[in-house]
Amino acid sequence: MKIEEYIDNKKEVLSNLDLDEWSAAIKVVESAWKDKKKIITCGNGGSALTALHFIADWNKSVFIKTSKPFYGCSMVDNIGLMMAYANDVSYDDIFVEQLKNIAQKGDLVIFISGSGNSVNIINAAHYAAKNELNMLALCGYDGGILKKVVDTHLHVKSFDMQIVEDMHLMFGHLVMKKLCNES
């Protein structure tokens, strides 16, 4: 793929963003933060790194800028714990098992899945729905199962995984900018 083709594809996705959907998704994170709820992220592969990136940016920058605590954690930052659950329970439940331990009613769980069909993410979303957790999904492709399970979603309408991941990172940066200006 030529550089120009990738940039053209990205421009097309950007020009077709549903800005109301993006604003609503940002508002979900903002509301959880203002309500002093835990904000928990998870994802697989590149989305796992996006989940970590969000929490690193938000925990540090939001607190430094506003002096208001940000109660963020990622379920992908402890590889030993994830592998213990994968080995002793099931890889399909690595996020469910963590939610059982750390999530409380009203906390926000942000599920990140390019395809929207990762089994461990779907299982965690079903658990969250049954246990009165707020949910936000960041997905791509056609949204997959995840888009149908959650309260709010941000759906990047692209079947190019790298462009989907780029847009998810952009969401994290937009959240940070919004919260950092809420002092």
Salt bridges, closest charged atoms under 4 A:
GLU21 OE1 - HIS153 NE2 3.30
GLU30 OE1 - LYS27 NZ 3.72
GLU30 OE2 - LYS34 NZ 3.32
GLU30 OE2 - LYS178 NZ 3.97
ASP57 OD2 - HIS53 NE2 3.03
ASP57 OD2 - HIS173 NE2 3.55
GLU97 OE2 - LYS100 NZ 3.01
ASP107 OD2 - LYS38 NZ 3.60
GLU132 OE1 - LYS105 NZ 3.32
ASP166 OD2 - LYS10 NZ 3.06
GLU182 OE1 - LYS34 NZ 3.34
GLU182 OE2 - LYS178 NZ 3.07
